[in-house]
Amino acid sequence: MYFLLAFGNQNKMAEYKIKDLETLTGIKAHTIRIWEKRYGLISPERTETLIRTYSDEELTMLLNIAMLNKHGLKISKIAKMNPEQISSKVWDLMGEPSVDSCTEKFILALLDLNEALFKDTLQFLIDEKGLEATFRENLIPFLDRIGVMWLVGTINTAQEHFISNLIRQKIISAIDKLEVPTAKENPVMLFLPEHEWHEISLLFYHYSIRRSGLYTMYLGQSLPYDALLECIERFKPKAIVTSWLTAVDNNYMKNFFKQLYKDANELPIYAGGYQINSNRELIAEFICEISSIEEMVQTLNK
């Protein structure tokens, strides 16, 4: 029995391609094939066109193997262990703090809705490297992996919401601990458009900008356009910051930023997120794409 708990009762078992496993486990596809062929650690099915497909159980097996391997166990030794021995060894390692095994712990916490495991792992990383480095180096890749799991049907809405809210709570807690700047003129204004509810990235932008000493005005999720314009007119921000993850029509996106750039009198608009990155050519003349949070913060502080 592996850590296959959270999705064990789903009606539909997920089917992963080898590239999905590479993204989720951090193990190169070439290495996965070698482990499969040489040691028989996993046994994928094959489609009619001979493409390998892998199950939830094989994903969990690889996560466990990756964790053991990162802690010094050779693959040849792991291959000789039975499932119960592997599971027992992984359980022993779960209580040991290690940066190398945090990715696997995050995913296992997601699958099992294990709040304690997720919080303990996240706090360990923050203590080791700080919130900003943890977000950049661990949470962003983890959220990318959640996206893959969502697409292939491994996780349901409840699981995605569960983890997202734990991350959200941690960032909000960190924001609350920051001092509110005394100079409140020309704030940096942060918002999500009406169709957008995914605020983790925006919250982190908020944290990073305020931590630098700038006053921020966080307007939150799904903000009506007219309300945004009213706030811009009243508070005269030095810049606007937003994040777009939800897919929208390309023309809608282009027209939105074109109109906002005009209505805000060519105020700097910083925008990040998957949809921005994927459609940068359409909107490049209206926004400053957030490719680096550090660079954005430095520019805003000039």
The 8 nearest C-alpha neighbors of each residue, nearest first, counted from 0:
[[1, 83, 82, 86, 2, 3, 85, 4],
 [0, 2, 3, 86, 59, 60, 82, 56],
 [1, 3, 4, 59, 107, 0, 111, 86],
 [4, 2, 1, 7, 5, 56, 59, 6],
 [5, 3, 7, 111, 2, 6, 110, 1],
 [6, 4, 111, 110, 7, 3, 112, 8],
 [5, 7, 9, 8, 4, 110, 3, 153],
 [6, 8, 4, 9, 5, 3, 12, 55],
 [9, 7, 6, 10, 5, 4, 11, 12],
 [10, 8, 6, 11, 7, 12, 5, 153],
 [11, 9, 8, 12, 7, 6, 13, 152],
 [10, 12, 9, 13, 152, 153, 8, 14],
 [13, 11, 10, 14, 55, 9, 54, 153],
 [12, 14, 153, 152, 151, 54, 55, 11],
 [13, 15, 54, 53, 52, 151, 12, 16],
 [16, 14, 53, 52, 19, 54, 17, 13],
 [15, 17, 52, 19, 18, 51, 53, 20],
 [16, 18, 20, 19, 28, 21, 15, 51],
 [17, 19, 21, 20, 16, 22, 28, 15],
 [20, 18, 22, 16, 17, 21, 15, 23],
 [19, 21, 23, 17, 22, 18, 24, 15],
 [20, 22, 18, 26, 25, 27, 19, 24],
 [23, 21, 19, 20, 25, 24, 18, 144],
 [24, 22, 20, 144, 21, 25, 19, 147],
 [23, 25, 26, 21, 20, 22, 62, 61],
 [24, 26, 21, 22, 23, 27, 20, 65],
 [27, 25, 21, 24, 28, 30, 31, 65],
 [28, 26, 30, 21, 29, 31, 25, 22],
 [27, 29, 31, 30, 21, 17, 32, 26],
 [28, 30, 32, 27, 31, 33, 26, 34],
 [31, 29, 33, 27, 32, 28, 34, 26],
 [30, 32, 28, 34, 33, 29, 35, 27],
 [33, 31, 35, 29, 30, 34, 36, 28],
 [32, 34, 30, 36, 35, 31, 37, 29],
 [35, 33, 31, 38, 37, 32, 36, 40],
 [34, 36, 39, 32, 33, 40, 41, 38],
 [35, 37, 33, 34, 39, 38, 32, 40],
 [38, 36, 34, 33, 35, 39, 32, 40],
 [37, 39, 34, 40, 35, 36, 78, 75],
 [40, 38, 35, 41, 36, 37, 34, 42],
 [39, 41, 38, 35, 34, 78, 42, 60],
 [42, 40, 35, 39, 57, 43, 34, 60],
 [41, 43, 44, 39, 35, 40, 57, 53],
 [44, 42, 53, 52, 51, 41, 45, 54],
 [43, 45, 52, 51, 53, 42, 46, 50],
 [46, 44, 51, 49, 50, 52, 43, 47],
 [45, 47, 49, 48, 50, 51, 44, 52],
 [48, 46, 49, 45, 50, 51, 44, 52],
 [47, 49, 46, 50, 45, 51, 52, 44],
 [50, 48, 46, 45, 47, 51, 44, 52],
 [51, 49, 45, 46, 48, 52, 47, 16],
 [50, 52, 45, 44, 43, 16, 49, 46],
 [53, 51, 16, 44, 15, 43, 14, 45],
 [52, 54, 15, 43, 14, 57, 16, 44],
 [53, 55, 57, 14, 56, 13, 58, 15],
 [56, 54, 58, 57, 13, 59, 12, 53],
 [57, 55, 59, 54, 58, 60, 3, 1],
 [56, 58, 60, 54, 59, 55, 53, 41],
 [59, 57, 55, 61, 60, 56, 62, 54],
 [60, 58, 62, 56, 57, 61, 63, 55],
 [59, 61, 57, 63, 58, 62, 56, 64],
 [60, 62, 64, 58, 63, 59, 65, 57],
 [63, 61, 59, 65, 60, 64, 24, 103],
 [62, 64, 60, 66, 61, 65, 59, 67],
 [63, 65, 61, 67, 66, 62, 68, 60],
 [66, 64, 68, 62, 63, 67, 61, 69],
 [65, 67, 63, 69, 64, 68, 100, 62],
 [68, 66, 64, 70, 69, 65, 72, 63],
 [67, 69, 72, 65, 70, 71, 66, 64],
 [70, 68, 66, 71, 67, 65, 99, 100],
 [71, 69, 67, 68, 72, 66, 99, 100],
 [70, 72, 68, 69, 73, 67, 66, 74],
 [73, 71, 68, 67, 70, 74, 76, 77],
 [74, 72, 76, 75, 68, 71, 77, 67],
 [73, 75, 77, 76, 78, 72, 68, 34],
 [74, 76, 78, 73, 77, 79, 38, 72],
 [75, 77, 74, 73, 78, 79, 72, 80],
 [78, 76, 74, 80, 79, 75, 73, 72],
 [77, 79, 75, 76, 80, 74, 38, 40],
 [78, 80, 77, 76, 81, 75, 74, 38],
 [81, 79, 77, 78, 84, 85, 82, 76],
 [80, 82, 84, 83, 85, 79, 78, 77],
 [83, 81, 85, 84, 86, 0, 80, 1],
 [84, 82, 86, 85, 81, 87, 0, 1],
 [85, 83, 87, 81, 86, 82, 80, 88],
 [86, 84, 82, 88, 83, 87, 89, 80],
 [85, 87, 83, 89, 84, 88, 1, 82],
 [86, 88, 84, 90, 89, 85, 83, 91],
 [89, 87, 91, 85, 90, 86, 84, 92],
 [88, 90, 92, 86, 91, 87, 85, 93],
 [91, 89, 93, 87, 92, 88, 86, 94],
 [90, 92, 88, 89, 93, 94, 87, 95],
 [93, 91, 89, 95, 94, 90, 88, 67],
 [94, 92, 90, 95, 91, 89, 104, 96],
 [93, 95, 92, 91, 96, 90, 116, 89],
 [94, 96, 92, 93, 97, 91, 100, 90],
 [97, 95, 94, 98, 123, 120, 93, 100],
 [98, 96, 99, 100, 95, 101, 123, 124],
 [97, 99, 101, 100, 124, 96, 123, 127],
 [98, 100, 97, 101, 69, 102, 66, 70],
 [101, 99, 103, 98, 66, 102, 97, 104],
 [102, 100, 104, 98, 103, 99, 105, 120],
 [103, 101, 105, 104, 100, 106, 141, 137],
 [102, 104, 106, 105, 101, 100, 62, 107],
 [103, 105, 101, 107, 102, 106, 108, 100],
 [106, 104, 108, 102, 103, 107, 117, 101],
 [107, 105, 109, 103, 108, 104, 110, 102],
 [106, 108, 104, 110, 109, 105, 111, 103],
 [109, 107, 113, 105, 111, 106, 112, 117],
 [110, 108, 106, 112, 107, 111, 105, 158],
 [109, 111, 5, 107, 108, 112, 106, 6],
 [110, 112, 5, 113, 108, 4, 109, 107],
 [113, 111, 109, 108, 110, 114, 158, 5],
 [112, 114, 108, 111, 116, 115, 117, 109],
 [115, 113, 117, 116, 118, 112, 108, 165],
 [114, 116, 118, 117, 113, 119, 108, 120],
 [117, 115, 119, 113, 114, 118, 108, 120],
 [116, 118, 114, 120, 108, 115, 119, 105],
 [119, 117, 121, 115, 120, 116, 122, 114],
 [118, 120, 122, 116, 121, 117, 115, 123],
 [121, 119, 123, 117, 118, 122, 116, 101],
 [120, 122, 118, 124, 123, 119, 117, 125],
 [123, 121, 125, 119, 124, 120, 118, 126],
 [122, 124, 120, 126, 121, 125, 119, 127],
 [125, 123, 127, 121, 122, 126, 128, 133],
 [126, 124, 129, 130, 122, 128, 127, 123],
 [127, 125, 123, 124, 129, 128, 122, 130],
 [126, 128, 124, 125, 123, 129, 98, 122],
 [127, 129, 125, 126, 132, 124, 133, 130],
 [130, 128, 125, 131, 132, 126, 133, 127],
 [131, 129, 133, 125, 132, 134, 128, 124],
 [130, 132, 134, 133, 129, 135, 207, 128],
 [131, 133, 135, 134, 130, 136, 129, 128],
 [134, 132, 130, 137, 136, 131, 135, 125],
 [133, 135, 138, 131, 132, 137, 136, 139],
 [136, 134, 132, 133, 139, 137, 131, 138],
 [135, 137, 133, 132, 134, 138, 139, 140],
 [138, 136, 133, 140, 134, 139, 135, 141],
 [137, 139, 134, 141, 140, 142, 133, 135],
 [138, 140, 142, 141, 135, 137, 134, 143],
 [141, 139, 143, 142, 138, 137, 144, 136],
 [140, 142, 138, 144, 143, 139, 137, 145],
 [141, 143, 145, 139, 144, 140, 138, 146],
 [144, 142, 140, 146, 141, 145, 139, 147],
 [143, 145, 141, 147, 146, 142, 23, 140],
 [144, 146, 142, 148, 143, 147, 149, 141],
 [145, 147, 149, 143, 144, 148, 150, 142],
 [148, 146, 144, 150, 149, 145, 151, 143],
 [149, 147, 145, 153, 151, 146, 150, 154],
 [148, 150, 146, 152, 147, 154, 151, 145],
 [151, 149, 147, 148, 152, 146, 153, 145],
 [150, 152, 148, 149, 13, 153, 147, 14],
 [153, 151, 149, 13, 150, 154, 148, 155],
 [154, 152, 148, 13, 151, 149, 155, 6],
 [155, 153, 149, 152, 148, 158, 156, 159],
 [154, 156, 158, 157, 159, 153, 149, 152],
 [155, 157, 159, 158, 160, 154, 161, 149],
 [158, 156, 160, 155, 159, 161, 154, 162],
 [157, 159, 161, 160, 156, 155, 154, 109],
 [160, 158, 156, 161, 157, 162, 163, 155],
 [159, 161, 163, 157, 158, 162, 164, 156],
 [162, 160, 158, 159, 164, 163, 157, 165],
 [161, 163, 165, 164, 159, 160, 109, 166],
 [164, 162, 160, 166, 165, 161, 167, 159],
 [163, 165, 167, 166, 162, 161, 160, 168],
 [164, 166, 162, 168, 167, 163, 169, 161],
 [167, 165, 169, 163, 164, 168, 162, 170],
 [166, 168, 164, 170, 165, 169, 199, 163],
 [169, 167, 171, 165, 166, 170, 164, 172],
 [168, 170, 172, 166, 167, 171, 173, 165],
 [169, 171, 173, 167, 172, 168, 174, 166],
 [172, 170, 174, 168, 173, 169, 167, 175],
 [171, 173, 169, 175, 170, 174, 168, 176],
 [172, 174, 170, 176, 171, 175, 169, 177],
 [175, 173, 171, 176, 177, 172, 206, 170],
 [174, 176, 172, 173, 177, 171, 178, 170],
 [175, 177, 173, 174, 172, 178, 171, 179],
 [178, 176, 174, 175, 179, 210, 173, 209],
 [177, 179, 180, 176, 175, 210, 209, 212],
 [178, 180, 181, 177, 214, 209, 212, 215],
 [181, 179, 214, 182, 178, 212, 213, 183],
 [180, 182, 183, 179, 214, 178, 184, 213],
 [183, 181, 180, 184, 214, 213, 185, 186],
 [184, 182, 214, 181, 186, 185, 180, 215],
 [183, 185, 186, 182, 234, 236, 235, 214],
 [184, 186, 236, 237, 235, 183, 234, 187],
 [187, 185, 236, 214, 215, 184, 237, 188],
 [186, 188, 215, 238, 236, 237, 239, 216],
 [187, 189, 216, 239, 215, 186, 217, 240],
 [190, 188, 240, 217, 241, 218, 239, 216],
 [189, 191, 218, 219, 241, 217, 220, 240],
 [190, 192, 220, 221, 241, 195, 222, 219],
 [193, 191, 221, 222, 195, 194, 190, 223],
 [221, 192, 194, 222, 223, 195, 191, 220],
 [193, 195, 192, 221, 196, 245, 191, 247],
 [194, 196, 221, 192, 193, 191, 197, 245],
 [195, 197, 220, 198, 221, 194, 191, 193],
 [198, 196, 195, 199, 244, 220, 200, 245],
 [197, 199, 201, 200, 196, 202, 220, 191],
 [198, 200, 202, 201, 167, 197, 203, 166],
 [201, 199, 203, 202, 198, 204, 242, 272],
 [200, 202, 204, 198, 203, 199, 242, 205],
 [203, 201, 205, 199, 204, 200, 198, 206],
 [202, 204, 206, 200, 205, 201, 207, 199],
 [203, 205, 201, 207, 202, 206, 208, 200],
 [206, 204, 202, 203, 208, 207, 209, 201],
 [205, 207, 203, 209, 174, 204, 208, 210],
 [208, 206, 210, 204, 205, 209, 203, 211],
 [209, 207, 211, 205, 210, 206, 296, 204],
 [210, 208, 213, 212, 211, 206, 207, 214],
 [209, 211, 207, 212, 208, 206, 177, 213],
 [210, 212, 209, 208, 213, 207, 296, 300],
 [213, 211, 209, 210, 180, 214, 208, 179],
 [214, 212, 209, 211, 208, 215, 180, 186],
 [213, 215, 186, 180, 183, 209, 187, 212],
 [216, 214, 187, 186, 188, 209, 217, 213],
 [215, 217, 188, 187, 189, 186, 218, 214],
 [216, 218, 189, 219, 188, 215, 190, 205],
 [219, 217, 190, 189, 216, 220, 222, 188],
 [220, 218, 190, 217, 191, 222, 221, 189],
 [219, 221, 191, 196, 222, 195, 190, 198],
 [193, 222, 220, 192, 191, 195, 194, 196],
 [221, 223, 193, 192, 220, 191, 224, 190],
 [224, 222, 226, 193, 225, 221, 227, 192],
 [223, 225, 227, 226, 222, 228, 192, 193],
 [224, 226, 228, 227, 223, 229, 222, 230],
 [227, 225, 229, 223, 224, 228, 230, 222],
 [228, 226, 224, 230, 225, 229, 231, 223],
 [227, 229, 231, 225, 230, 226, 232, 224],
 [230, 228, 226, 232, 227, 231, 233, 225],
 [231, 229, 233, 227, 232, 228, 234, 226],
 [230, 232, 228, 235, 229, 233, 234, 236],
 [233, 231, 229, 230, 235, 234, 228, 263],
 [232, 234, 230, 231, 235, 229, 228, 236],
 [233, 235, 231, 236, 230, 232, 185, 186],
 [234, 236, 231, 185, 232, 233, 237, 186],
 [237, 235, 185, 186, 238, 187, 234, 188],
 [236, 238, 185, 187, 186, 235, 266, 239],
 [239, 237, 267, 187, 236, 268, 266, 188],
 [240, 238, 268, 188, 189, 187, 269, 267],
 [241, 239, 269, 189, 270, 268, 188, 190],
 [242, 240, 270, 190, 191, 189, 269, 201],
 [241, 243, 271, 272, 270, 201, 191, 244],
 [244, 242, 272, 274, 245, 275, 271, 273],
 [243, 245, 273, 272, 274, 246, 242, 197],
 [246, 244, 243, 195, 247, 274, 194, 197],
 [245, 247, 274, 244, 248, 243, 249, 273],
 [248, 246, 249, 245, 252, 251, 274, 194],
 [247, 249, 251, 250, 252, 246, 253, 254],
 [250, 248, 252, 251, 247, 253, 278, 281],
 [251, 249, 253, 252, 248, 254, 255, 247],
 [250, 252, 248, 254, 249, 253, 255, 247],
 [253, 251, 255, 249, 250, 254, 256, 248],
 [254, 252, 250, 255, 251, 256, 282, 257],
 [253, 255, 257, 251, 252, 256, 258, 250],
 [256, 254, 252, 258, 253, 257, 251, 259],
 [257, 255, 259, 258, 253, 254, 260, 285],
 [256, 258, 254, 260, 255, 259, 285, 253],
 [257, 259, 261, 255, 256, 260, 254, 262],
 [260, 258, 256, 262, 261, 257, 263, 255],
 [259, 261, 265, 257, 263, 258, 262, 256],
 [260, 262, 258, 264, 259, 263, 265, 257],
 [263, 261, 259, 264, 260, 258, 228, 265],
 [264, 262, 260, 261, 266, 265, 259, 231],
 [263, 265, 261, 262, 266, 260, 259, 267],
 [266, 264, 260, 263, 261, 267, 262, 285],
 [265, 267, 263, 264, 238, 268, 260, 237],
 [268, 266, 238, 239, 265, 269, 286, 287],
 [269, 267, 239, 286, 240, 287, 238, 266],
 [270, 268, 240, 287, 286, 288, 239, 289],
 [271, 269, 241, 288, 242, 289, 240, 287],
 [272, 270, 242, 289, 275, 288, 243, 241],
 [273, 271, 243, 242, 244, 275, 274, 276],
 [272, 274, 276, 244, 275, 277, 243, 271],
 [275, 273, 277, 244, 276, 243, 272, 278],
 [274, 276, 278, 272, 273, 277, 279, 271],
 [275, 277, 273, 279, 274, 278, 272, 271],
 [278, 276, 274, 275, 279, 273, 280, 272],
 [279, 277, 275, 280, 276, 281, 274, 282],
 [278, 280, 276, 283, 281, 282, 275, 277],
 [281, 279, 283, 278, 282, 284, 277, 276],
 [282, 280, 279, 278, 283, 253, 249, 284],
 [281, 283, 285, 279, 284, 280, 253, 286],
 [282, 284, 280, 279, 285, 286, 281, 287],
 [285, 283, 282, 286, 281, 287, 280, 257],
 [284, 286, 282, 283, 260, 257, 256, 287],
 [287, 285, 268, 283, 269, 284, 288, 282],
 [286, 288, 269, 268, 270, 289, 283, 267],
 [287, 289, 270, 269, 271, 290, 286, 275],
 [290, 288, 271, 291, 270, 269, 287, 292],
 [289, 291, 288, 292, 271, 294, 295, 276],
 [290, 292, 294, 293, 289, 295, 288, 296],
 [293, 291, 295, 294, 296, 289, 290, 204],
 [292, 294, 296, 291, 295, 297, 207, 298],
 [293, 295, 297, 291, 296, 292, 298, 290],
 [296, 294, 292, 298, 293, 297, 299, 291],
 [295, 297, 299, 293, 294, 298, 208, 292],
 [296, 298, 294, 300, 295, 299, 293, 301],
 [299, 297, 295, 300, 301, 296, 294, 293],
 [298, 300, 296, 297, 301, 295, 238, 237],
 [299, 301, 297, 298, 296, 213, 211, 212],
 [300, 298, 299, 297, 296, 295, 213, 294]]
